[in-house]
Amino acid sequence: MTDDSRQERVYSFAPILGEEPILLILGSMPSVLSLETGRYYGNERNDFWRLVSAVLEEPYMEIYEKRVAMLIRRRVALWDSMRSCVRPGSLDKNIKEEEPNDIAMLLYENPTIHTVAFNGQMAEKMYFKYKKASCEVEYISLPSSSPVPRRNVKSFEDKLRVWLSLRHILK
């Protein structure tokens, strides 16, 4: 018999960060499947990589390393609002005892980033909850790429319409 009430702390990944990024996309915390695979948005049901490919007008690639290379080449950084948290399962609503990533330092060290886009409400909520300094960046709220059903679930096409607002930044 296992004790399902026991909850372990989970940790996010290092940022994906190339030279002179102009856009930072923030998630909240990697899912259980992402943590198991060691890959951002490792659940193939998550729309993130398809959305980003469409925004960048790049073909969708199956190989993770090519996806990461695409982000770096197109000057897109990727990270999470939280460094760690206690969370049973993958749902953001179950997050507690969160510790933030030092996004202010990342922005300071990468002054070419002029836009921060939030992949979902929890990423945005956690960023502003722990924001330490005034940053001269534009903020964009995006619908979550998560496949988890919610009350106001959007189709891929509905999500994409909002995500396409990133195109003007990347041209």
Backbone bond lengths (Angstrom), bond angles and torsions (degrees), N, CA, C in turn:
res aa  C-N    CA-C-N  psi(-1)  N-CA   C-N-CA  omega(-1)  CA-C   N-CA-C  phi
1 M - - - 1.437 - - 1.529 108.98 -
2 T 1.334 116.05 129.23 1.452 120.25 -179.60 1.514 110.18 -98.61
3 D 1.306 115.25 156.48 1.457 121.18 178.18 1.522 108.43 -98.89
4 D 1.337 116.94 95.29 1.456 122.09 -178.48 1.518 112.90 -71.96
5 S 1.337 117.42 -11.59 1.455 119.45 179.15 1.530 111.43 -78.21
6 R 1.344 116.65 -16.31 1.466 120.92 178.93 1.525 108.72 -72.50
7 Q 1.305 115.95 128.87 1.452 120.34 -177.71 1.516 109.28 -125.84
8 E 1.317 115.29 129.76 1.454 120.42 -178.98 1.515 110.77 -100.25
9 R 1.308 114.59 152.38 1.464 121.08 175.87 1.523 108.24 -73.82
10 V 1.341 115.70 136.97 1.460 121.78 176.31 1.522 108.77 -115.05
11 Y 1.324 116.15 153.57 1.462 121.95 -174.91 1.524 110.34 -126.15
12 S 1.320 114.60 142.37 1.464 119.92 178.70 1.530 109.83 -79.28
13 F 1.312 114.72 176.71 1.463 122.26 -179.28 1.526 110.54 -90.61
14 A 1.319 114.82 167.77 1.461 120.48 169.19 1.527 107.59 -66.36
15 P 1.326 117.10 155.37 1.466 118.41 179.62 1.525 111.75 -68.40
16 I 1.316 115.21 151.91 1.471 121.38 166.61 1.514 103.98 -89.21
17 L 1.305 116.17 120.46 1.449 120.29 -168.93 1.523 109.69 -151.73
18 G 1.307 116.60 113.46 1.458 120.59 175.64 1.518 110.01 -96.82
19 E 1.331 115.49 -162.48 1.458 120.93 178.17 1.525 110.17 -81.12
20 E 1.295 115.90 132.87 1.456 123.93 175.49 1.528 114.55 51.24
21 P 1.336 117.39 54.46 1.466 119.05 176.51 1.525 110.23 -65.89
22 I 1.333 115.74 150.97 1.459 119.87 178.71 1.530 112.28 -114.05
23 L 1.324 116.33 -18.78 1.462 122.31 -178.63 1.516 109.05 -129.77
24 L 1.325 115.90 134.38 1.464 122.33 172.94 1.513 107.54 -114.99
25 I 1.322 116.74 120.97 1.465 121.65 173.45 1.521 107.23 -100.60
26 L 1.328 115.29 124.06 1.462 121.15 -179.64 1.519 110.73 -108.73
27 G 1.326 115.85 127.43 1.446 122.12 167.84 1.518 108.00 -96.16
28 S 1.313 116.70 -170.79 1.461 119.93 178.39 1.525 110.24 -96.11
29 M 1.336 116.56 -66.70 1.459 123.63 -179.29 1.519 106.81 -155.68
30 P 1.344 118.61 138.94 1.469 119.64 179.45 1.534 111.99 -58.82
31 S 1.319 114.85 146.05 1.467 121.19 177.18 1.526 109.83 -68.91
32 V 1.311 115.55 168.64 1.464 120.88 176.82 1.528 109.95 -56.64
33 L 1.330 117.39 -45.36 1.461 121.13 -179.86 1.524 111.34 -64.12
34 S 1.322 117.21 -40.42 1.468 120.30 176.99 1.526 110.74 -62.67
35 L 1.326 116.27 -43.03 1.465 120.18 178.67 1.531 110.90 -63.18
36 E 1.324 116.76 -39.72 1.470 120.59 178.85 1.518 111.74 -65.14
37 T 1.330 117.34 -38.49 1.467 120.96 -178.03 1.524 112.51 -87.81
38 G 1.337 117.22 -14.85 1.455 120.63 -178.14 1.517 112.51 71.34
39 R 1.337 116.12 28.60 1.463 121.18 -176.24 1.523 110.81 -132.32
40 Y 1.325 114.90 136.80 1.455 118.80 171.94 1.525 109.30 -59.32
41 Y 1.318 116.00 134.58 1.467 123.24 177.59 1.535 110.35 50.75
42 G 1.333 113.83 52.98 1.462 121.75 -177.17 1.516 114.52 -76.07
43 N 1.323 117.84 -11.63 1.459 120.92 176.05 1.527 107.52 -82.40
44 E 1.301 117.49 114.37 1.470 121.56 -176.89 1.529 112.46 -62.47
45 R 1.325 117.90 -17.69 1.470 120.34 176.22 1.528 111.58 -76.67
46 N 1.328 117.08 -17.95 1.454 120.88 178.03 1.531 107.99 -71.32
47 D 1.320 116.63 137.16 1.468 121.72 -175.61 1.526 114.40 -83.22
48 F 1.323 119.00 -1.23 1.457 120.92 -172.13 1.525 113.48 -50.89
49 W 1.315 117.59 -55.81 1.469 119.72 -173.74 1.527 112.00 -66.94
50 R 1.322 117.38 -33.04 1.469 119.85 176.25 1.532 110.36 -70.03
51 L 1.330 117.08 -40.35 1.464 120.61 177.67 1.529 111.34 -63.14
52 V 1.310 117.07 -47.97 1.463 121.05 -179.08 1.532 110.60 -63.63
53 S 1.311 116.52 -41.99 1.470 119.36 177.98 1.520 110.87 -59.77
54 A 1.323 117.00 -42.55 1.467 121.11 179.46 1.527 110.87 -66.67
55 V 1.322 117.60 -43.42 1.461 121.23 179.02 1.526 110.39 -60.49
56 L 1.325 116.69 -42.43 1.460 121.53 -177.65 1.530 112.97 -82.68
57 E 1.340 115.13 -3.86 1.468 120.99 -177.27 1.528 111.03 55.30
58 E 1.321 113.08 46.82 1.464 122.33 179.25 1.521 107.81 -119.48
59 P 1.328 117.72 150.63 1.467 118.58 176.42 1.525 110.54 -65.56
60 Y 1.329 115.63 145.21 1.463 120.56 176.05 1.520 107.83 -69.89
61 M 1.326 116.81 128.92 1.462 121.96 -177.74 1.519 110.60 -111.33
62 E 1.303 115.89 136.47 1.467 121.18 178.85 1.526 112.20 -74.97
63 I 1.309 117.59 -32.24 1.464 121.68 -173.25 1.534 109.82 -83.01
64 Y 1.323 115.22 122.10 1.464 121.52 -175.01 1.525 112.16 -57.20
65 E 1.297 117.55 -44.62 1.462 120.65 -177.37 1.530 111.11 -61.17
66 K 1.328 117.32 -32.98 1.467 120.58 176.92 1.529 110.71 -72.00
67 R 1.321 116.56 -32.98 1.466 120.51 175.99 1.532 109.94 -63.64
68 V 1.317 115.19 -46.41 1.463 120.62 179.39 1.532 110.05 -62.55
69 A 1.320 116.72 -44.17 1.468 120.71 178.87 1.531 111.02 -60.42
70 M 1.333 116.95 -37.02 1.463 121.45 177.75 1.533 110.01 -61.33
71 L 1.331 116.93 -46.24 1.464 119.99 179.10 1.533 110.72 -59.13
72 I 1.299 115.83 -48.51 1.472 120.44 -177.91 1.520 110.50 -61.99
73 R 1.309 117.22 -45.56 1.473 121.69 -179.71 1.518 111.48 -61.64
74 R 1.333 116.02 -35.10 1.468 120.68 -177.80 1.535 112.62 -92.65
75 R 1.328 116.54 8.95 1.470 123.72 173.66 1.528 112.89 66.53
76 V 1.336 115.29 38.55 1.458 122.05 177.34 1.528 108.39 -110.72
77 A 1.324 116.45 124.70 1.463 122.18 175.28 1.524 108.58 -98.30
78 L 1.324 115.78 154.09 1.461 121.00 -177.36 1.519 108.52 -138.64
79 W 1.335 115.43 132.58 1.452 120.30 178.06 1.514 108.58 -157.66
80 D 1.324 117.12 -174.39 1.459 123.00 178.13 1.518 109.95 -123.48
81 S 1.312 115.99 150.06 1.469 121.50 178.38 1.522 111.44 -64.68
82 M 1.331 115.76 -31.83 1.459 119.58 -176.02 1.524 112.16 -108.98
83 R 1.318 114.52 139.41 1.467 121.23 174.99 1.520 110.03 -80.55
84 S 1.335 114.84 -39.13 1.458 119.26 179.93 1.518 109.33 -158.71
85 C 1.320 114.37 163.62 1.463 120.44 175.88 1.519 108.33 -166.62
86 V 1.301 115.02 170.99 1.460 121.88 169.43 1.521 104.99 -102.83
87 R 1.315 115.63 124.82 1.463 119.06 -177.68 1.524 109.55 -155.68
88 P 1.321 117.08 112.94 1.464 118.70 171.71 1.524 108.45 -74.84
89 G 1.302 117.37 129.46 1.457 120.74 -179.23 1.509 111.82 75.21
90 S 1.339 116.35 -155.34 1.461 121.85 -174.38 1.525 114.82 -115.49
91 L 1.318 117.47 -3.01 1.460 119.45 -174.76 1.526 112.17 -75.65
92 D 1.325 115.90 130.89 1.465 120.81 177.79 1.519 112.25 -59.20
93 K 1.311 117.27 -33.35 1.465 119.53 -177.34 1.529 112.02 -64.98
94 N 1.339 117.85 -15.89 1.464 121.37 179.67 1.526 113.23 -93.85
95 I 1.315 117.34 3.77 1.467 121.25 -178.69 1.524 110.11 -71.15
96 K 1.331 114.45 134.27 1.463 120.41 172.73 1.525 108.22 -148.66
97 E 1.306 115.41 167.35 1.467 122.60 179.99 1.528 111.41 51.18
98 E 1.338 115.77 43.55 1.450 120.09 -176.87 1.524 111.91 -75.60
99 E 1.330 114.53 150.34 1.462 122.77 172.64 1.527 106.02 -125.38
100 P 1.325 117.73 130.70 1.458 119.75 -175.50 1.530 113.30 -79.62
101 N 1.330 115.49 154.56 1.456 120.79 166.02 1.516 107.95 -76.76
102 D 1.321 116.63 156.83 1.466 121.06 -179.95 1.531 109.24 -87.51
103 I 1.311 114.55 75.05 1.462 120.90 -176.63 1.525 110.33 -70.23
104 A 1.314 117.66 -33.89 1.463 120.34 177.48 1.533 110.39 -58.24
105 M 1.320 117.02 -40.98 1.470 120.51 179.20 1.527 110.24 -68.25
106 L 1.321 117.42 -41.24 1.459 120.52 178.09 1.529 110.29 -59.74
107 L 1.337 116.64 -43.11 1.462 120.61 179.22 1.535 110.98 -67.69
108 Y 1.313 116.89 -38.04 1.466 120.84 177.93 1.525 110.61 -63.66
109 E 1.328 116.45 -42.73 1.468 121.40 -178.20 1.527 112.83 -76.70
110 N 1.329 116.61 -13.46 1.462 121.85 -179.04 1.529 109.10 -130.54
111 P 1.329 116.78 71.76 1.463 120.54 -174.32 1.529 114.10 -66.32
112 T 1.319 117.73 -8.36 1.469 119.98 177.55 1.527 111.27 -76.43
113 I 1.339 117.92 -16.23 1.465 120.67 176.88 1.520 107.86 -72.53
114 H 1.315 116.14 117.15 1.462 119.64 179.62 1.523 112.66 -116.78
115 T 1.345 116.75 -1.71 1.464 119.78 178.89 1.520 109.42 -140.45
116 V 1.327 115.77 135.65 1.460 123.09 172.84 1.525 106.71 -116.04
117 A 1.327 115.83 123.28 1.466 121.54 178.19 1.523 108.09 -111.79
118 F 1.315 115.63 135.68 1.461 121.43 -177.72 1.516 110.22 -102.19
119 N 1.323 116.03 121.95 1.464 122.10 176.26 1.531 107.21 -85.73
120 G 1.321 115.59 81.24 1.461 120.96 178.08 1.509 113.48 102.38
121 Q 1.324 114.28 162.50 1.465 121.85 -175.02 1.522 113.54 -67.94
122 M 1.328 118.22 -36.24 1.463 119.44 -177.96 1.525 111.12 -66.86
123 A 1.318 117.37 -39.30 1.465 120.29 177.86 1.527 110.26 -58.87
124 E 1.326 115.79 -43.80 1.462 121.29 -179.99 1.525 111.06 -68.34
125 K 1.300 116.71 -45.30 1.469 121.23 -179.28 1.527 110.76 -58.67
126 M 1.323 117.02 -46.39 1.463 120.81 -178.34 1.527 111.64 -68.92
127 Y 1.325 117.33 -36.80 1.462 119.90 177.97 1.530 110.25 -60.01
128 F 1.317 116.81 -51.08 1.464 119.57 -176.64 1.529 112.52 -73.25
129 K 1.309 117.42 -26.84 1.467 120.09 176.46 1.526 110.77 -63.12
130 Y 1.339 117.31 -37.55 1.458 121.33 -174.39 1.525 113.82 -111.40
131 K 1.301 117.14 7.43 1.466 120.83 -178.89 1.523 109.49 -57.86
132 K 1.346 115.75 127.10 1.459 120.37 -173.79 1.523 113.47 -100.39
133 A 1.315 117.09 -27.40 1.462 118.91 -173.48 1.517 109.76 -138.69
134 S 1.303 113.60 159.30 1.456 119.65 174.72 1.520 108.03 -73.87
135 C 1.302 116.52 126.18 1.456 121.16 -179.02 1.519 109.03 -117.42
136 E 1.297 115.42 134.38 1.460 121.50 179.60 1.527 109.28 -85.42
137 V 1.314 116.02 67.94 1.459 120.71 179.76 1.524 109.64 -133.15
138 E 1.315 114.98 158.66 1.460 121.65 173.09 1.524 107.69 -88.11
139 Y 1.325 117.15 144.03 1.459 121.78 177.69 1.525 109.41 -114.07
140 I 1.328 115.01 138.27 1.460 121.04 177.96 1.525 108.46 -130.78
141 S 1.324 116.61 126.81 1.462 122.12 176.54 1.527 108.68 -92.88
142 L 1.321 115.55 128.87 1.461 121.38 179.74 1.523 109.59 -119.20
143 P 1.337 117.10 150.15 1.469 117.63 172.58 1.526 109.02 -67.51
144 S 1.297 115.74 144.92 1.461 120.86 -179.48 1.519 111.40 -58.81
145 S 1.320 114.56 140.89 1.468 120.72 176.16 1.528 111.73 -82.56
146 S 1.321 116.57 -2.40 1.465 122.93 -176.21 1.533 112.78 -60.38
147 P 1.330 115.91 145.30 1.466 119.83 176.47 1.530 113.03 -85.16
148 V 1.339 117.27 -2.76 1.461 121.05 -176.13 1.530 110.06 -68.08
149 P 1.328 117.18 125.38 1.472 119.73 179.45 1.528 111.27 -62.66
150 R 1.331 115.48 140.50 1.455 121.21 175.49 1.518 108.88 -143.43
151 R 1.294 114.34 172.35 1.463 120.59 -174.34 1.532 111.77 -56.08
152 N 1.311 116.65 -45.11 1.463 119.79 -177.85 1.533 110.85 -107.86
153 V 1.317 115.48 46.22 1.468 121.37 -178.51 1.515 109.51 -56.12
154 K 1.293 114.80 137.60 1.449 120.85 177.77 1.527 108.71 -112.19
155 S 1.313 115.23 146.53 1.463 119.95 175.02 1.531 108.39 -71.90
156 F 1.314 115.96 167.91 1.463 120.20 176.22 1.528 109.83 -55.26
157 E 1.321 116.72 -43.72 1.471 120.99 -177.95 1.531 111.30 -63.63
158 D 1.337 117.00 -39.54 1.463 120.33 177.37 1.530 110.83 -65.18
159 K 1.326 116.21 -43.49 1.465 120.52 177.69 1.528 109.73 -61.41
160 L 1.323 115.85 -45.72 1.457 120.40 -176.21 1.523 111.93 -60.66
161 R 1.315 117.27 -38.66 1.472 119.84 179.43 1.534 110.69 -55.54
162 V 1.314 117.05 -39.83 1.470 120.50 179.39 1.529 110.23 -77.72
163 W 1.318 117.44 -43.12 1.466 121.00 -179.14 1.533 111.75 -61.44
164 L 1.316 117.06 -28.67 1.469 119.78 179.87 1.527 112.25 -63.98
165 S 1.324 117.13 -14.79 1.466 119.94 175.62 1.537 111.56 -62.19
166 L 1.323 117.00 -16.32 1.463 120.93 177.90 1.530 112.89 -74.97
167 R 1.316 116.96 -18.44 1.475 119.74 -175.49 1.501 113.06 -58.09
168 H 1.325 117.33 -40.56 1.474 118.88 -177.08 1.523 111.60 -62.92
169 I 1.307 117.69 -26.05 1.464 122.51 -179.68 1.519 110.41 -75.02
170 L 1.305 116.17 -33.55 1.461 121.37 -170.71 1.526 114.09 -95.83
171 K 1.284 117.87 4.27 1.473 120.75 179.57 1.494 110.83 -86.99
